[in-house]
């Protein structure tokens, strides 16, 4: 059975979709069978990869026409990485799409159908704490919270944690906080440094890995590819996601009581 990781934030612009995609690539490059599920009604994963709204079928086709989730999975150049896109929906139908995901068992059934022989399912949610995010948290095993290292984003962190706690108490007792991931970090910028100091001192579960602010993310999104697919020498920012994948696997192993295979290999 796979580990379902829900990426969520109450504020837009935290790097949530960027994290979901690049973390999925890093896990897949480690040989982990991984699927990214795009729950954002705007189709954030598709937009990041420079796809038009009509290019990919996905969850919308599962919801509207009864397509099998396995029929709309998109392959990638990595055999261990697949994408379940949002699908083709008219923007005016966004509200109904969100309500359908929240009201029905569609998401749970979809994940169960694609769960065979997977290691990770990364679920990218829309910004905010609305019905789609609640539906994702209700079926997830872990929540990963990208936190933009800026004052406004920091002030919203308690909102995300409050919703997580509510879902855990009332809907999904198995939901656990995987970690808070600082993103767009600028340690040479005083407001960003102040936020990081407050995060490190005020919250538990902050990951050691941080994602810096860098123009390379804009470069990758302009082309429509993950960081590790950029030509030339591997960028330091791509290595951050390799470190993140290692830290996340180690943390999940610790939380679930599974021996860390990497640590075992080092010891023998």
C-alpha angles and dihedrals in degrees: 000000000000129000109247112212118189115202110206142161134170092223130058123237097042094124093254097143092040089053094046094052099041093043090051090052091049091051092046091050087056088058096258114143101237138178127192113210115202108211095161108116087218090058094240096179091051092047091050089053091049095249124151121236091254098047101085136039117211143129092354090061090048089051100042107029102024096246117169113254089231090057093060099042111121120222121219136199087270110074090210095054128076134167129218102201128205091251132220114319133151110245089234088064094057095106093052090046091054094046092048092053091049099043102043138057090241096113095047092048092046093052091047090054095051094039097091114121093348127139100193139017112192112198116202111202132192120262114273134037100275133131098294093052090047090051091051094048090049091062100031129101097204137020122215114195117202108205119197107221094237130105100250094049090048091054091056096053094092089057092058092046091049092053091046091052091049093050092047093050098043111021115015117023091180094062112116134182105248093186151295111263116203110219135185088023118179110180090181089059114082099216091047092047090049090053091050091050090051092047094049093048100036108041136052122218097041109156120237091227115082128188113224127217107258139160089230089080090059090047092053094045091048089058092037100237138112118263096256090057093062112111125251128028117000109268119238089235090060089053088056089065090049088055090045092053090051092049093047093050091049092048093049091048089052093047094048097040095244120143114250105247092202092053091047091054091051091051095050 
